[in-house]
Amino acid sequence: MAISINSTRFPVSAREQYFRVARYYRKASFFIRHNASDPRLSNLLNASLADFQAAIKLLPQPAHYLWLNTTQNFTVPVYFYPAKQTQSSQQQKICFIPEWREAVMLVVDYVATRDDVDVERLGLGGISYGGLLAPLAVTQEHRFAAVLTIDGMLNLQQLLETEFPLSLTKLASSGNRTAFNAAVEEAYSVPGTSTTFRWAVDQGTWLFDTPDDPYEWYEKTGAIYLDEAKLQQDSLPCLCWLGAEHQLGMVTLDWLVDVFDWKTGNSTTTH
C-alpha cells in the first residue's frame, strides 16, 4: 500500500504505511529464527530497513543516517534526528557482546561534536534486553544525565535458570555441554513443549550467534550482567518500567524533562 500512495501529495499517509510495513517485516523474523541460515531472515531485515529508511525520508525533519567506526572491529549505524524532531548486530554478525557500551560511547562522542545537541541533557534508554545493556553501559559512560530501563533486569543467565526445568538447570551448572545441548534438543522436539520455551531457545541462540550450541548461548548470557559492585559505579537517576505500555511515553518523557531540569538547576525536584 505504501508505494501506491503519492508521497508528494500525502507524505503522512505514505510515511505511516512505510513504518507499518517495516515493523511487520521486523516482527515476522521472530517466528523463523530456529534456522539461522534461513535466507528469509536477511531478506526480511533488508526489506524492513528499506521501508524504514523510506519512511524517515518523509518526516518533516528527516533523520541523518550515518555509520560510526569503533575500535572493536564493528561499526554502529545511527539515525540522528536533529533538533525539533536493531541492525548492526544482524548485518555484521556481532550479536550481543559485553562490549556493547563501546557503541554507546561512540555515539556520545559523535553527538558531543554537534552544536545543536545539549550534552547536559542526554538520556540513554534500553528496551527489553536493552534494559540490562543500558544501565550496564552507563557504569562506564558517565556523560548521560539519566538512564531508562524498559523491562529492566540484572542477569539474564540467572533468569533463564529460574525458567528452565530443574534437570536442565542442574546440567547447566555442571558444565556438561553435550548433555545440556542434548536435553535442550529433546525438550524442544517434544510436542507438548511450550511455545515460549521454543521461542526463547530460537531467539537466544540466534541473537548470541550460537545456532547449534544452546550451552554456548547460556554461557554467553553470564558474561553480561549487573551486580552490586557494578551498580555502585552508576549514580544516575534511573527509571525502571514494566507494563502499562499505553502510558510509557507520557511517564518516561515527563520524568526525563524533570531530571534534565534538575540536572541543569531549573527544578527543585530531587532524584
N, C-alpha and C positions, 0 to 999 in steps of 0.2 A: 504494500500500500504506500510506503514512504516514497518510492520512486515515481508513483503515479500522481503525486501531489506537486503542483507548481510551487517550488520553494521560493521563487521570487515574489509571487503574489501572497502565498500563505506560509511564511517561514516558520511560524509557531507550530502549525499543524504538521508540517514536514519534520521539524525537529523532534517533536514528541513521538512521532512514529519511528523515526530512526533510533531514538533512545529505547523505545519499547522493544524493537526487534533485536537491538544489541543486547539487551538484558535477556531476552528469550534465548538467543544463541549461547550466552554465557551460562545460563541456568541449565540448558539442555545437556551440556557436557558433564554435569554432575551424575548423570544416570548411565554413563558409558565408560567410566574410569576403571572398570575391572581389567580391561585390556589396555595397558599404557601405550601400546603400539597401534591402536585403532586410529586410522587416518582421519576419522571424523573429528577427533579431538583437535588437531591442528586446523582442520577446515572450519570448525566452529569458532575457534579462537580468532582466526583471521577474519571471518565474517563479522564477529562481534566487534572487533577493533575497527574494521572498515566502517560499519554503521555508526559506531560511537563517534568516530572522527568526523563523519558526515554530519552528525547531529551538532557537535560543538562548533562547527563552522557556521551554523545558523544561529548561534547565540548572539544577543545584542552586543556583547563584548567577547569575541572568540578567544578561546584559550591558546596560549603558545605551547607548541609541542616540541620538546627537546629531549636529548639524551645526555646524561651526565656520566662521565667516566670515573670509576672508583679505582682504588689501589688493590682491589681483591679480584681482579680479572673478570669483572662483570660491569655492566652499565645499568643505569637507572632511568627508566622512561618517566618523564614528568609532563603533566598537563598543568601549566601555570596560568591561573586566572588573574589578570591584572586588577588593580583597584577598581571598585564599583562593579563588581561582578563575581588489575590483577595480572599482569602482562609480562613483567621482567622474568619472573620465575618460570613461566611456561615456555617462553621463546628461547631463553638461554639455558634451560635445564638446570637452574640453580636450586630451585625449591627452597624450603625453609632451612635457614642456616643460623648458627649462633651469631654470626657477624652481620645480621640484618641491620644493626644500628649503623653500619657504615653507609648504607643507603640514606638513612635519615640525616646523618651528619653532612653528607654531600649536598643534600637538598637545602639544608640550613645554610651551608656555605654559599650556595647559589643565591638564595633569596636575600641574604645579608648584603649582597653586592648591588641590590636594586634600590633606587631612591624612592620607589613607590611602595615599599614594604616597611612597616613599623616593626622593627625587630624586638621591641619591648612587648609586643602583643602576638607572640607566636604560640600556637597550641598544637599539640600532637594528639590525634585520635586513632584508636585501634579498634576494629570491629572483628568479632568472632575470635580467631586465634590472634588477631592483632591486639586483642585485649590483654594478651600477655606480652607480645612483642613491643607494643608502645611503651608501657611502663618500664620494661627492661631496657629499652633504648635510652630513656631519659636518666637512667642511672649513670650513663657515660656522656650524654649530650645534655648540657645544662643551660642551653640558651632558650629553652621554652619557658613560658610563663605558666602553663597548665598542661595536664595530660588527661585524656578521656579514655576510659576502658569500657567499651561496649561489649558486654558479656565477658568481663574480666576473669582471669584465672591466674594461678600461681605456678602450676606444674601439670602439664598435660599427661605426663607419664603416670603420675600418681592418680590422676582422674581415670585413666584407662584401667589401672589396676582395680579401682573400685567397681568398674563396669564389667570387667572380664569375669567369666566363671572362675571359681576358686582354683580349680585344677589348672586353668590357663595362667592365672596369676602366679601359682607356685612354679610352673615351668619357666615363666619369665624371670622370676627371682633366682632360679637355679642356674641361669645362663646356658641352658641346653637349647641351642639354636635349632637343631634338627628336630627335636621333639616338639618345640614350640611351634615351628612352622607346620609340622605335620598336624598338630592339634587344630591350628587355625584353619588349615585347608579342609580338614574333616568337618569341623563345625560349620564352615562356610557352605559345604556341599549338602548338609542335612536339610531336607525340605522344610522342616519346621523352624529353622533358624530365623531370627527376626531380621527384617529388612534393615533395621538400624545397625545391627552388627555387621551385616554385609556392606552396607554403605560406609561405615566407619573404616573398615579394612580397605575398601577400594579407595576412598578419599585419602586416608592416611598414607598408604603406600604410594599413591600417585603424587601427592604433594611433597613427600620426602624423597621421591625418586628411588623407591625400593620395591619395584613391582613384583619381584619374585621372592622377596625376603621380608615377611612381616616382622621378624625378630629385629632386623636392622632398623626398620621403622620405629619399633618400640624403643630401641637403644637411642636413636637419634632424638626422640622426644625428650629423653632425660638430660640432654645437653642444653636445653633451652628452658630456663626456669627462673623463678623469683623466690628468694628466701629472705629471712630477717636481715642477714648481712647486706644483701644487695639493696633491699628496701631502705636501709639506713643511708645509702648514697643518693636517695631521691627525696628531696624535701618539698617537691612541687605540690600545689593543690591538685587533687585527683578526684574525678567523678567516675564512679563505677556504676554502670547502669545495666539492668536486666529486666526485660519485659516492657509492657506499656509502650509499644513502638509508636503508636499514634501521637504520643506526647514527647517522643525522643528529641525531635528537632527543637521544639519550643524550650524544653527544660535545659538541654545541653547548651544551646546558644545563649539563652539568658544567663546561665551560670558562667559561661565564658566571658560575656560582657562584664559581669560583676567582678570576676577575677582580674580581668585586664584593667578595669578602673581602679581596683585595689592596688594592683602592682604599680600603677603609674601615679598613685596618690590622689586619685579622684573619687575615692569612696572610703567610707569609714567601716565598711564590712570587713570582718576578719575571716581568715581561712587557715 
